[in-house]
């Protein structure tokens, strides 16, 4: 039985919990993976259709981007709704009725006063632009498209989508200011939006806070560093911050540092993999978020434990 069989309208929290579970189940190992991805997108679209609040519906639909990136282009006449997509070739695609349409309307009525519902619709469309463009950020010499294979790893997906969503939530007002949108839609910075990906974002919040505490960096700086690299580079970037703060460079021979980095990265990804593939059927959003936050803390603890194990091995007498 699908987790979306109930037909009554959903609150935003309940809808995001249901969609998050669909996301986890569809991406778990099993037969006919493409069919399961497509079916899950349709079910998530159905959840959104039965969600009371318009912007809560959008926060549900945002999760379909992960499934579409895994499934590739639609293969049939029926397809789940995707708000926006950063394609692997660097193309940005947005839904016309839900994203580009509201943006055009906002500009067409520049300077007009709008009610809160309209401002939230505009703000979410702007947030979708920031969210998708953030996916494309990468360090010199790397490319977003080269991460397609790494994105198949559920733990990498958790970091990529969780980091991007957390960055969008925290820096949307700065983006609005950079685009000078407050005069276009007065009050657009005064309305709030729900955060999507309840199984991913709390893990990233906890992970960046813990890495920051152990490294002496602000959590926001840790998030910035993760946001500015490709999906494939996010795990090793998190591990690198911890390794640099540990002082291991002084005891590990240069030739061994690559292997040590890989070991610490693998340890960090372990708890995130468990969270990304957890069957949360029936769990409320608050429970999913609490489990996600715990996974983020456990990820840093696992990485630190591996660092200490390497330290002990490195100082043992030959």
N, C-alpha and C positions, 0 to 999 in steps of 0.2 A: 504494500500500500504506500502511496506517495505521502510525503510529509505535508503536502499541500492540499489534501483532500477536503479539508473543512472549507465550506463555502461562505461562511459569515465574514463580514468585513474585519480587517486586521488593524490593530494599532501599529504605529510605526515600529515600536520595539519588537512586537510579535512578528511582524512581517520580515524585518531584518534577520531575526533568529531563524525563521523558516528558510529564507533565501540562503543564509550562511550554511545551513545544514545541507540544502540542495547542492551547493557548491562543493562541499566536502565529499558528499556521496558520489557526485558525478565524476570527480577527479580521483577517486580511489581506484586501485587496481581492480580489473574485472573485464568481462567480455564486452565486445562491441563498444569500445570507448567513444568513438565518434557519435554513435547513436545516443549514448547516454549523455554526452555533452549537449547535443541539440535538444534532447528531451528536457534536460534540466533548464536550459534557457527558456523554453516555452513555459515550464512550471514557474520559474522565477517571474516571468512576465505576468503569469496568472496571479501570482501573489501580489504583485504590484497593482494589478487591476482591482484587487479586492482590498486595497489599503485605503484607509479613510482620508489621510492628508495628502495633498498633491505632492509636496516636497518629500515627504516620507516615501512616496511611490518612487520618486527619482533616486533616493538613496538605496532602494531595493534594486532598481534596474542597473545601477552602476556596477553591481557585482557580475553582471553578464559579460563585462569586458574580458574577464579572466577566461571564461569558458570559450568566448569567440576567438581569443588569441590561441587557445589550445586546439580548437576545432578547425580553424581556418575559415575560408569563405562559406556562406550558407550553401547547402547542397540540395535544397528543396524549396517548394513554394512557401512553406510555413517556417518562420524563423522568429526566435525571441528578440525582443527589442533591446538594442544596445545604444546607450546614450552617446558614447564616444569611443574611439579606438585609436591607439598609436600603433599603426601597422609596422611590421618588422622592416619594411623598406623606408621607414621614416615618414610616411604619409599620415596625416591626421584626418580622421573621419568623424563627423558629428551628425547626430540625428536632427533632421530638419524640424519636425514639430516641437521637439522638446529642448533643443539647444540653439541651433542657428536661428530658428524662427523667433523665439523670445529675444535673442540678441538684436535682431533686426528691428523688432518692435520697440525695444528700449531706445535704440538710436533714432528711430523715426519720431518718437515722442520725447526727444531730448529736452530735459529741463522740466518736464511735467511732473506733477505730484501723483503718486500712486499709493494704493492701499498696501498693507503689509503682505498680503498674499501675492500680489504682483511683484513686489520687490524681492520676495523670497524666490519666485520663479526666475527673475532676472539674475539674482545672486547665484542660484544654483547653476544656471547656464554659464556664468562666468567661471564658477568653480570647476566646471567640467573642462573648460579651456586650460586652466592652470593644471589640473590633474593630468590631463593627457600630454600636455607639453612637457611636464616634469619627467614623464617616462623616457623622453628622448635625451635627457641630459647624460653626458658621459665625459670621462677624462680624455685628454689628448691621446691619440693613438688607439682608441677603442671605439666601438660602435654599438648602438642599441641592437641592431639586427643580429649581431654576432652572439647575442644572448638567447636566441630562440631555443637552442638545445638545452641550455641551463634552466630555462623557464619551465621545462617539464618536471623539474624537481619541486615537489610541493613546498619544501622549506624555503627555497629561493623565491617561489611565488608569494609566499607569506610576507617575506621581507620586501619584495618589490611593491606589492600592492599596499601593504601596511605602511611603508615609508612614504609612498606617494600620497596616500590618503591623509596621513598625519601631517605631512608638509603642507598639503592643500588647506587643511583645516586651520593650521597655525599661521599661515602666511597669506591668506586670501585678502585681508584688508590691505596689505602691502601691494598686492597685485592690482587691486581696485585703484589704489592711489597711483601706481605706475601708469595705468591706462587712463587715468583722469576720468573715472567713471562716476564719481560722486556728483559732479554738476550735471551729468547726463541723466542720472537716476537718483535724485536727491533722497537720502535716507537708505541707500543700498547697504551701507555699512552698519545700520542699526538693527537689522533683522538677523536672526540666528538660523543655522542650518543643522540638520542631523549629520552625524558622521557614519559613513558606511563601513563595511567589513568588520563586524564586531569580533570575529575570530582572529583578525590580523592586527588591527590598530593598537589594542591594548598591549599586545606582545611587543610591538615596536616602541611604544611609550615606555614600558618597563625596561626594555633592553637598552634604550638610549640613556635613560636615567641611571641605570646600574653601571653602564660603561663610563658615563660621565663621572659618577661618584668615584669609581676606581681609578680613573685616569686623570682626574682634576679638570676635565673639560666640562663646559656647560652642556646639558643634555641637548639644547638647541643646536650647538655646534656639532655634536655627534650626528644628529639628524641631518644637518646640512651636508656633512661629508657623505653620508649614505645616500642622500637624495641626488647628489651630483655625480654618481657613478652608475654604470650599467647594472641590470639585474644580476648578471653573473659575478660582478665585482663587489656587490654589497656584502656578502658574507665575509670575504677575505678582508674587506675594508674594516668591518667591525672587529675582526680578530686582530688586525694590524694595530688598531688603537690600543687594545689591551696588551699586545706584545710590546709595543713601544713603551707603555707605562710601566711594564714589569721589569725593565732593565735586563731582559734576557740576552740582549745583543752582546753584553759584555762577557757572557759565559758560554754562548752557543757559537761554534765555529761558523764563519760565513757560508761554507759549503753546505751546512746542515740547516740553514735558516729557512729555505724553501720548504723542506720536509716538515719542519716544526710549524710553520704557518699553516700548512695543509692539515696537520693533526689538530691544531687549535680550531681551525675553521670547521672541521668535521665535528668536533665536540660541540661547538656552538650551535650547529644546525640540528643536532639530535632532538632536543626538546621542541624545536620549532616544527620539525617533521611530524612529531606526535600530534601537536596541536592542529597542524594543517590537515591531517587525515582523520581527526577525531569525529566519530559519529555523534552528533549533538542532538539527535532526534528528540523532541519533546522538551529540550532545555530552553528556558527563557533567555532573552538577550543578556541580562545581567550575569547569569551563570556562565554563558559563553565568554563574556568579556573578562570575568574573573579568572577563568581557566587560561585564557589567552595571556593575561598579565603575568600569571604564574609561569607560563611557558617562557616568557621573555626573561624573567629573573633566573629561571633554571638554565636557560641558554648561556647566560653570562657566567653563572656558577660553574657550569660544565667546562666552559672555556678556561676559566681561572684554574680549575682543578687540573686540566691538562697542562697549563703553563707551569704549575707547581711540580707536576710529575716530570716535566722536561727539565726543570731546574734541578731537581734531586738527581736525575740521571747525569746531568752535566757536571755536577760537582763531586760525584762519587770518584774515589781514587781508582786509578787503573790497576 
